[in-house]
Amino acid sequence: MGKKLWGAVVGLVVVAAAGGGVVYLRVHGLSARAKPSALEVWVARRVRDLATPSSVRDAANPVRPTELVLAEARDHFADHCAVCHGNRGDGKTMLGEGMFPPPPDLRGPATQGLTDGEIMNIIRNGIRFTGMPGFGGSDEDNWKLTHFIRHLPKLSEEERTLMNEINSLEGKPNEHAH
């Protein structure tokens, strides 16, 4: 009798969750412009964690973070990544604001709390079902970008100016960007 009762309870929970999901979709739709709920963010992060092999997660960055390495990675980021992530790394771009899920603030704890291996894996392979493509590229370049992402919270105005010279995302001097 206990197994039947347990099965019935599990069945009711599944039906209730599915019904709640249908109601949520009918009310909110599937707009890419809506901010993801806390539950969506939690589920997406757990799935991403499951999809990252532990050997990748635990990989150490073999590239030394010299000034040249950071400069090369900064220029690469400005040219290839900032269109979605912004020169500051905050994801506040015209492209980024229309994506679901939106690009994360790379300076924040959700990204800075990842291991170097996790960051490099995301750069190389992307994140399925998001706007983050897998760029492939050489491992050395991806490790350099990993260092730059770690550097974003300390990005100077001079570095942002250099990035803007590459991509003009923040407009020309004395001009407002969109």
C-alpha positions as a printed NumPy array, in Angstrom:
array([[  0.   ,   0.   ,   0.   ],
       [  2.899,   2.386,   0.747],
       [  4.297,   2.175,  -2.813],
       [  0.876,   2.951,  -4.325],
       [  0.425,   5.954,  -2.057],
       [  3.962,   7.179,  -2.838],
       [  3.311,   6.743,  -6.58 ],
       [  0.043,   8.667,  -6.311],
       [  1.746,  11.539,  -4.446],
       [  4.549,  11.714,  -7.004],
       [  1.98 ,  11.613,  -9.82 ],
       [  0.007,  14.469,  -8.257],
       [  3.159,  16.559,  -7.849],
       [  4.097,  15.977, -11.51 ],
       [  0.583,  16.88 , -12.691],
       [  0.534,  19.992, -10.471],
       [  3.95 ,  21.108, -11.734],
       [  2.935,  20.559, -15.358],
       [ -0.315,  22.438, -14.774],
       [  1.57 ,  25.287, -13.104],
       [  3.959,  25.395, -16.054],
       [  1.077,  25.612, -18.527],
       [ -0.574,  28.401, -16.539],
       [  2.745,  30.277, -16.32 ],
       [  3.247,  29.996, -20.092],
       [ -0.314,  31.134, -20.813],
       [  0.137,  34.194, -18.594],
       [  3.752,  35.101, -19.42 ],
       [  4.396,  33.519, -22.828],
       [  7.88 ,  32.733, -24.107],
       [  9.196,  36.211, -24.795],
       [ 12.968,  36.52 , -24.941],
       [ 12.564,  40.035, -23.525],
       [ 11.189,  38.903, -20.155],
       [ 13.595,  38.626, -17.253],
       [ 14.13 ,  34.959, -16.339],
       [ 12.594,  33.857, -13.059],
       [ 14.796,  32.747, -10.168],
       [ 13.71 ,  29.162, -10.867],
       [ 14.749,  29.424, -14.531],
       [ 18.151,  30.806, -13.538],
       [ 18.636,  28.057, -10.938],
       [ 17.674,  25.274, -13.365],
       [ 19.873,  26.686, -16.156],
       [ 22.891,  26.866, -13.857],
       [ 22.365,  23.315, -12.575],
       [ 22.087,  21.983, -16.139],
       [ 25.243,  23.868, -17.147],
       [ 27.058,  22.422, -14.129],
       [ 25.94 ,  18.909, -15.069],
       [ 27.159,  19.41 , -18.638],
       [ 30.694,  20.391, -17.581],
       [ 32.983,  17.381, -17.104],
       [ 34.928,  17.497, -13.823],
       [ 38.219,  17.189, -15.726],
       [ 37.366,  20.451, -17.511],
       [ 36.046,  22.149, -14.374],
       [ 39.267,  21.406, -12.503],
       [ 41.648,  22.411, -15.335],
       [ 44.221,  25.026, -14.373],
       [ 45.003,  27.946, -16.669],
       [ 48.458,  27.209, -18.148],
       [ 48.906,  30.758, -19.535],
       [ 50.641,  33.35 , -17.333],
       [ 48.602,  36.587, -17.014],
       [ 51.197,  39.056, -18.296],
       [ 50.385,  42.584, -19.475],
       [ 50.791,  41.411, -23.084],
       [ 48.42 ,  38.477, -22.534],
       [ 45.784,  40.791, -21.031],
       [ 46.211,  43.329, -23.862],
       [ 45.822,  40.634, -26.54 ],
       [ 42.779,  39.187, -24.778],
       [ 41.28 ,  42.665, -24.26 ],
       [ 41.522,  43.382, -27.989],
       [ 40.091,  39.961, -28.848],
       [ 37.219,  40.496, -26.381],
       [ 36.533,  43.966, -27.817],
       [ 36.419,  42.571, -31.34 ],
       [ 34.484,  39.321, -30.755],
       [ 32.736,  39.313, -27.375],
       [ 31.778,  42.882, -26.496],
       [ 28.977,  43.059, -29.063],
       [ 26.918,  40.961, -26.601],
       [ 28.806,  41.392, -23.314],
       [ 29.751,  45.087, -23.661],
       [ 33.157,  46.629, -23.125],
       [ 32.531,  46.61 , -19.374],
       [ 31.433,  42.958, -19.439],
       [ 28.022,  43.868, -18.014],
       [ 25.903,  42.517, -20.914],
       [ 24.186,  45.877, -21.349],
       [ 24.26 ,  46.077, -25.134],
       [ 21.571,  46.437, -27.742],
       [ 22.115,  42.822, -28.796],
       [ 22.445,  41.518, -25.255],
       [ 19.248,  43.104, -23.997],
       [ 17.197,  41.23 , -26.591],
       [ 18.586,  37.799, -25.726],
       [ 17.155,  35.09 , -23.51 ],
       [ 18.718,  34.325, -21.277],
       [ 20.543,  37.653, -21.31 ],
       [ 24.338,  37.691, -21.26 ],
       [ 25.511,  37.621, -17.651],
       [ 27.441,  40.408, -15.995],
       [ 30.866,  38.812, -16.356],
       [ 32.143,  40.908, -13.452],
       [ 29.634,  39.43 , -11.003],
       [ 29.872,  36.449,  -8.675],
       [ 27.962,  34.086, -10.988],
       [ 30.824,  34.265, -13.504],
       [ 33.756,  35.196, -11.273],
       [ 32.831,  32.244,  -9.031],
       [ 33.372,  29.781, -11.869],
       [ 36.666,  27.948, -12.142],
       [ 39.089,  28.892, -14.909],
       [ 38.292,  25.556, -16.548],
       [ 34.564,  26.33 , -16.551],
       [ 35.112,  29.777, -18.085],
       [ 37.451,  28.396, -20.755],
       [ 34.974,  25.607, -21.534],
       [ 32.16 ,  28.128, -22.028],
       [ 34.331,  30.225, -24.354],
       [ 35.375,  27.188, -26.408],
       [ 32.092,  25.245, -26.475],
       [ 29.375,  27.811, -25.777],
       [ 26.21 ,  27.149, -23.801],
       [ 23.46 ,  25.229, -25.544],
       [ 20.012,  26.872, -25.766],
       [ 21.431,  30.349, -25.141],
       [ 22.941,  33.016, -27.357],
       [ 26.455,  32.004, -26.258],
       [ 28.076,  30.289, -29.233],
       [ 31.067,  28.001, -29.035],
       [ 33.957,  29.907, -30.552],
       [ 36.42 ,  27.059, -30.734],
       [ 39.694,  28.838, -31.352],
       [ 43.011,  27.841, -29.918],
       [ 43.165,  26.76 , -26.306],
       [ 45.859,  29.384, -25.722],
       [ 43.57 ,  32.202, -26.917],
       [ 40.689,  30.838, -24.822],
       [ 42.889,  30.695, -21.723],
       [ 43.975,  34.292, -22.408],
       [ 40.313,  35.331, -22.597],
       [ 39.748,  33.54 , -19.3  ],
       [ 42.374,  35.805, -17.73 ],
       [ 40.698,  38.857, -19.259],
       [ 37.293,  37.838, -17.892],
       [ 38.911,  37.571, -14.453],
       [ 40.335,  41.08 , -15.05 ],
       [ 36.991,  42.702, -16.011],
       [ 36.069,  43.793, -12.447],
       [ 39.295,  45.856, -12.4  ],
       [ 38.988,  47.235, -15.95 ],
       [ 40.299,  50.793, -16.179],
       [ 38.814,  53.692, -18.131],
       [ 41.945,  53.668, -20.308],
       [ 41.331,  50.006, -21.203],
       [ 37.677,  50.738, -22.038],
       [ 38.808,  53.591, -24.27 ],
       [ 41.181,  51.234, -26.101],
       [ 38.358,  48.718, -26.519],
       [ 36.046,  51.406, -27.838],
       [ 38.663,  52.337, -30.448],
       [ 38.274,  48.772, -31.758],
       [ 34.49 ,  48.437, -31.656],
       [ 32.928,  51.926, -31.178],
       [ 30.24 ,  50.348, -28.957],
       [ 30.241,  53.321, -26.642],
       [ 30.135,  55.86 , -29.453],
       [ 32.717,  58.385, -30.512],
       [ 33.97 ,  60.935, -27.973],
       [ 31.224,  63.454, -27.11 ],
       [ 28.624,  61.157, -28.689],
       [ 26.034,  59.086, -26.806],
       [ 25.91 ,  55.351, -27.462],
       [ 22.642,  53.453, -27.733]])
